[in-house]
């Protein structure tokens, strides 16, 4: 409430008149109120405080006094005192006037008690719908506070309410999309980012984030590529969207996009030549193309790339105390190989142990997982195999992660060592299976239909077991399960009932190798058993999706790493397995003569 002015005279004239009235009656509350309001308007805070306090003493239940004191304390930044007086004004007014609620809401906001502020603004909007913008702003402030406290769902819910009053407010929409993303609700986050692009399609960071979200679901791979391309175009190729587009095309799109991915990664390398993730991603792409020399060199960035992205790159031991081998002479010295990544990676690289020893005249030891120890102990060129958790502290001169062997040995497509088998089980272990299998007349086929469910590419390494039911109708085949940890419900399908099950006896890779040596064929997805069968020299058919790991390269139906391997590749990115399963069925019928 502003001072009452009967005539447009100056404040000085009013002040003299009011002092004269006060001299006549020192307890005139109205005069004290008007003096206080006048000083408040003139920003003379001490004068306003003196007369308003005096007016309050004279008339403690007067609404205008509390309102003026509230506004005075707002001007002085004394929010709690202002709230006390606005609360009294609301009480005396019966809550009818929106301004009192709004003033108190503003003070609550300054104290960061955003929930109370929003509650008061809701009262304002009930009485004056035109004040919806103030409520929306209060809800935004409350949501920002919740977001900072990592209460992401709470923040997103508040912003949903705010949009009722400001439906196209970009700051609100952006924070809500970020909140849903942080909460892990990718569907709602994608919807939010999509809404932002409807309002403004020229937001590169929004395209980038939406593309990254969509890339996590292969069903949206094309849409993800579109948004990442938009982000690259809007930033003229100078943002991290360039790298994310390249890795998306490499990881989630079919092989037709490999050349584009390599081109983009080379552009990224020009901008960020020392970026480990760029180097690693380009290395994987080049290995997929068969460009081994450059690819293996860049693949050496894998540990630094994992550290930069805060992802786990599994190694069987902490970096040993001796120096990392970088090509120094090894004649008469001992090199400790350290297993890394998955079991399949170690099984694949084991073929390079003999060439390493022959070329450098060194002794070779290895640290590996207990499941691989007995199998690797059968490799004659390995002097000793150490179990995970007990690597030697001395007795060796250098160490090397095993996946670095191809780079250090200069492995290219033409010079992949070809002697097979390089993996073996003991004769007694192989013979031990013969009695259990001798009654099986016909083709003995080992089967693995799903890989490790915790693998980052598990979705690409899982064939629905029920889709294999028709294989069980092919005569002349005995299927033997080599599957560890089948999916829930697999035991209910007809093929499971027809299979031979020895899972309890497959205690490690050596036991599995001994069984596989007695089989005619192994059919598997991309998992360690594929490498095991290939290293044993046993025929192995591998079922691959449209997008494959770099070691299986492009288009080929064979593998340069395993002469006994045949690749069955999916051609449809969205649903690769039906044609793969049918192609394997045809091959099985041909193998048994049952058409």
N, C-alpha and C positions, 0 to 999 in steps of 0.2 A: 504494500500500500504506500503510495507516494503522499507527501505532505499536502494538506488541503490548502489551496491558494484561491482566495475569493477574487482577487484582482491581480492582474499581471504585473505586480510590483516586484522589486528585487528582494532576494533573500535577506539582505541587511535590513530592509524596512520591516519585513515580517519578523525577523529576529528581535528588533527593538520593541515591536508591538507585543510579542509573546513574553518577553522579559518583563514588560510593564504589567501584563496580566498576572504573571507569576508573582511579582512583588505585591500585588493586591491580594493574591490567594496562593500561598506557597504549596498547598496540597491539591491544586487543580491538576488532576491526572491527564485531562485532555490536553492542557497546555504542555505538560512535560512530554506527552506522546508526540505532539506536533514539533516541539523543539528537537526531540530525538530523531524523528523522521527527517527533519530538515538537515540536521548535521550528517545523517546517513547519506542523504542525496548529495551533499557537498563533500563526501568522503572524509569528513572530520570525525574519525572513529572514536576518539576519547570523549568528545562532546556528546556524540550519539549514545555511547555506552552509559555516560553519567545520567542523562535525562531518561533514557529508556529503563534503566534500572530503577530510577525514582518512580517512573510511571508504574512499573511492575509492583513496587512496594505499596503504591496507593490503590491500584486496581489489579490484583494478581490473576483475576479470571477474565481479563479483557483480551479478546482474540487478536486485535490489531497490535497490541503490545508484543505478544509472543511472536507474531508474524514478523514484526520489525526487528526484534532481537535475533530471530533465526537468520534473517537476511544479513544483519550486521556480523554475526559470527561466521557466516559464509564468506563475507568480504574479508574477514580476518583469517580465514583458513582454519577456524576452530570448529571442526566438523561435528564432534560429539556434542558440544554445547548447542550448535545449530539444530541438531536432531532433537534434542530435548525440547526446544521451543516449538519446532514444527510439529512435534508429537502433541504438544498442548494445543496448538492451533487446530489440528485435526480433531482432537477431542471436543473442543469448544464449538467447532463448526459442525459437528456431527458427521464429518467425513464427506461433506457435500462438494467441497471446492477442489477441483483437480490440482490447482496450483500448489496447495499445501502438500499433497501426496508427491507431486513432482519435485518440489524443493527437498523434501526429505529423501526421496530416492536419489537425487543428485548427491547428497551428503553421504549416503550409504556407499555410493559408487566411489567417492573419493577415499573412503576408508577401506575400499576393496572388499566390502561385505556385499558381494554382487548378488547373492540370492535375495537378501533383503531389499536391495535396490530394485531388482526385477519385480519382486512382489508389489512394491509401491507403484512401479510404472504400470503394472497390470491394472491397478485401481484407477490410475489416471486414464488409461485407454477405455475402461468401462464407462467413464464419465465423459470422455472426449476422444472418440476414435481417431481424430486427426493427430493424436500424439503417439500413434503406433511407431513412428520412426524413433522416438526417444526410447520406447521399450525395446525395439530391435537393437539399438545401440547398446543398451544396458545388457541385453542377453549376449551380445557379441563380446562385451568386456568380461562377462562371467565365463563365457566359453573359452576365451583366451586364458583366463586364470586356470580353468580346469585342464586345458591343454598343457599348460606349463607344468601342472602337477601330474601329467601323464594319465589323467582321467579322460581318455579319448572318447569313449562312448557317451559319457555325460556331456562332454563338449558338443558332440554331434547332435545330441537330442536337443540341447538348448538352441542350437543354430537352426534346427528344423522349425522351432517356434518362431525364431527371428525372421525366417523367410516368409512367414504369414503376413508380415508387415512391410518387408522389403524383399520381394521375391527375386529381384534381379541384382541384388547387391553383391558385387564381385568379391569383396573381401570376405563376406560371410560365406559365400559359396566355396571359395578357395579353402578357407579354414575348415569347413565341414568335410570337404573331400579329403583333406590331409588327416583329419581326425579319424574318419572311417578307415583310411589306409593304415594309420598307426594302430588302430584297433584290430586290424587283421581282416576286416570285412571288405574284401576286394570288390565284390559285386557293387556294394553301395558306393565305394570310392570311385569305381569306374563310371557309375551313373553321375556322380557329382562332377567329375572332371569333364565328362561328356556335356553336361549342362553348361559349364563354363565356355566350352568351345562353341556351343550353339550361340552364345551371346557375343563371343569374340573368337573367331577361328584363327587369329594370328598370335596365339600365345605359345611360343616354342616350349617353355618348360611344362606347360599343361599337356601338350602333345607328347612330350618326352615321358612324363610320368604315366600318362594313360597308356602309352605304348608299352612301357615296362610292366604295367599291371597285366595288360592283356596277353603279353608274351608268356605269362606263367600258365596259361591254359592253351594247349595246342589247338583247341577248337576255335580260338580267336587269333591264330597265328597271322592270318592275312590282315586283319584289322590292326594288329600290333605293328606289323611292318608299315602299314599306311601312316600311322601316327608318328612312328619313329622317323619315317622319311620326311614328313611334314616338319618335324623338329629340326632335322638336318638342313632342310631347305631354308627355313626361317632364320637359322643361325649361320647360313652360308658354310655349313660344314665345320664350324669352329666350336662345337660344344661336345660334351660327352655323349650326346645322342648319336654321334657318328659311330662311336665304339659300340654302344648298345644295339644299334641297328645291325652292325656287322656281326656281333655275337649272336643276336637273335636269328639272323639268316643262317648262321653257321650251325646253331644248336636246334632250332625249332622249325626250320623250313626244309623242303626237300632239296636234293642235290643240284637241282637246276639253278639254285641261288648261290652255289659255292663260289663261282668266279666273281660275282658281285661282292660277296663277303670279303674275299681276298683283296679286291680293289679298295674297298672301304677301309680295311685294316691297314693297308699300306698308306693310305691317306692319313689315318690316325697315327701311324708310326712317324710320319713326317712331322706332325704337330707335336707329338709326345714321344720322342725317340727313346727316352729312358723309362717309359711307363711299363712296369712289369706285366700288367694285365694285357696291354696291347701286344706286347711281344709274345706272351704265352698264347693268346688267342690266335695270332697270326701263325704261330708255330703249329698249333693243332690243325688249322685250315690247310697249311702247306703239306703236312703229313697226310691229310686226307686226299690231297691231290697227288701224292707220291713224290713230292719234292723233299726228299729225306734230308739232304745235307743242310739246307737252310732251316728246315722244319725242326730237326733235332736240336740244332744250336739254340733256336728261339724257345724250344720246349724247356730249356734249362731255367727259364724264368718262372717255373711253376710254383716254387716255394715262395718267392717274393710276391707273386700274384695272389696266392692264398693269403699271405700276411696283409697285403694291401686291401683286400676285400673282406678281411676278418672271417674267412672260411677255413675249414680244417683240411689240411693236406696230410694224410695219414702216413707216418713213418714208423717202422717197428722199434726204433730206439731214438733217444735224444742224440743230437749230433755228437759223435765220439770226440775224444780229446785229441787224437792225432790229426794231422793235416788232411784236408780234403784233397783227393787225387785229382790233378788237373793235367795229366799227361806226362808226368815225370817218368824217367826210366824206372822199371820195377824189377829188373833182373836180380834174383835172389832175395827179393823183399816180399812182404806179406800185405795183401790188400784185403780189407774187410768190406764186403758188400752188405748194405743195409736194406732190408726189404721195405717197400713203400706201397702206398695206395692199396689196391685190392689183391686178393689171392691170384686172380687171373693175370695181373700185371707181373707178378713175381714169377709165375709159371712160364709166361711168355719169354721173359728176359733170361730165364735160366739157360736157354739155348746158347747164350753168349758167354757162358762161364768157360767152357772149353776153349773157344777161340781166344778169349782173353789170356788164359794161361799159356797157350801155345805162342802167342805173339810176344808177350812180355816176359816169359820165363819166371813168373812169380807164383807164390803160393796164394791161394784164395780161401778165405773164410767167409761165413755169412751169418747175419742175424735175421731171424725170421719168426713167424708165428708158430706156436706149438703144433697147429694142424698141418703145417708143411714140413716140419723137421724130419720126420722119418723118411718121407719121400725124397727130400733133398740130400739126406745122408747116403742115398744110393747113387748120387752123382760122383763118379770117381775123382773128378778134378777138384772137388771141394775138400779142402784139408780138414775143416771142422765146421759144424753148424751149431750156432749159439741160439739159445731160446730167447724170445722176447723178454726183456726185463733183466737179462744177465749178460750184456755184451762185455767183452773183455776190456779191461782198463789198460792193458799193455799187450805186447806180443804181436803187434802189427805195426806197419809203418804209415799206411794211408787208409782212408775209408772213402766210400762212394755210394750214394743212393743207387739202387739197382737200375732204375729207369734212366739213369745217365749213361749206361753202358753203350747204347747205340750211338750217342754223340761222340763219346771218347774213342770208340772203335771205328768211327766213320762208316756206319752201316748205311747202305743204299739199297734200292730194289735189286740190282743185279748181284750184290755180294752178301745177301742174307745167308748165313751159314745153313746148309741144307741137310746135315747128317741127322737122321732120325732112326730110332727114337733117341731123344736126349733125356727123357724121363723113363724110369723103370721102377717096377715093384720087385721085391725079392721073389725068387722062384717058389719058395715054400708058400708065400702068400698067394701067388697066382694059382698054384696047384690046389690050395685050400678051397678055392671056389669051384673047382671042377666037379666035385661030388654033388654040390647043390644044384648045378646047372645041367648035368649030363642027361637028365630025363627030358629036357626041353628040346623037342624036335622042331627044326625050322630056324628061322632068323631070330637071333637074340638081340633085342634092341633096348639100349638104355635110354631113359627119357628124363629130361629136365624141362619144365614149362614155366618156371618163374625164378627170377634171381633174388638177390637180397632185397627185401622190401624197404630197407633203410638207405639203399643206394640212391644217389641224387638223380639217377636216370631210371629209377625202378619202373616208371610207367612205360618205358620203351623196352623193358626186359621181362615182360609178363604176357603170356598167351593165356586167354581164358581156358581153363582146363576143360570146361564143358564143350568147348568148340572142337576138341580132339576126339569126341565120342566115336565118330565114324571110323577112326583108325582101328578101333577095337574090333570092327567087323571084318578087317582084312585077314584072310586065312594065312596060316603059315608063319605068324609072328608071335613071339613072346616078348611082351614089354616088361622091362625091369625098371622099377623106379630108382632113379639116382637123386631124387628131389629131397632137399633138406627144407624143413619148415614149409610144408604146403599151405596154401591159403585156406582159410576157414571155409568149410563146405565142400572142398575138393573130394573128401572121402565119400560123399554121397553120390558121386557120378558113376555111371556104369563102367567106364574105362578103369577107374580105380579098383573096382572089384575084380577085373580081369588081370590086373598087373601082378607081378611078383614083387614082394616087398622085403627088402633086406636093410631097411634104414637103420635099424638098431646096430647092425654090424659095421656100418660105414662111419667109423669113429674118427677118421682123419683122411687126408688126401691119399695116403699110402694105401689104406684099405680100399678106398674107392678106385684107385689106379689098378689094384690087383683084380677087382671085379671087372673093370672095363677091359682089361687084357683078355678076358674070356668072352667078350661080346663081339658080335659081328658089326655092330653099328651103334653109334650114339647120336641121338637127336636132342638138341638143346637150344635154348635161347642164349643170348650173349652173356654168359656167366663163366665162372672159373672152370667148370666142367668142360667147356669147349676147349680151353687152352690145355687142360689136362689130357683129354683124348687126343688132341692134335700133337702134343708133345710125346705121347706114347706111340704115335703112328697108327692109331686105330681110326678107321673111317668115322667121320663125324659130319653130320649135317646141322648147320646152324640156321635158325629162323631169325631173320633180322627185320626190323621195321624199316620204314622209308628212310628215316634218319638214323645213321649209324655212328659208332665210335670211329675215330680216325684210323685205327689199325686195320679196319676192314675196307678202307678206301672207297672208291666209287665204281658202281656198275658191275664189278667183277663177280663172277660166280665161284671163283676159287680164292685162295688166300696165299700170298707169297710166303707167309710165315708157316703155314701148315699144308704140305702137299696132300694130306689125306682129308682135307676139309672141303666141303661143298656149301656154298652160301645160297640160301633161299631168301630173296629180298622182297619186302613189301613195296608196292608201287604207289599206294594211296597213303597220303600223309595222315588223313583223318582216321582211316580204318584199314591198316595194312594187313591184318592177320588173315581174313578169310581166303584170299588168293594164295597166301603163303601156305596155309594149312592144306589147301586143295593140291597145290603143287607137290608138297611132301607126300600126300596120299597117293598121287599118281606115281611118284618115284618109288614108293614102298610097294605098290602093286607090280611095278616093273621088276623090282628086285626079287619078288617072290614068284613072279610069273602068274599072279592072280589079277586078271584084268577085269 
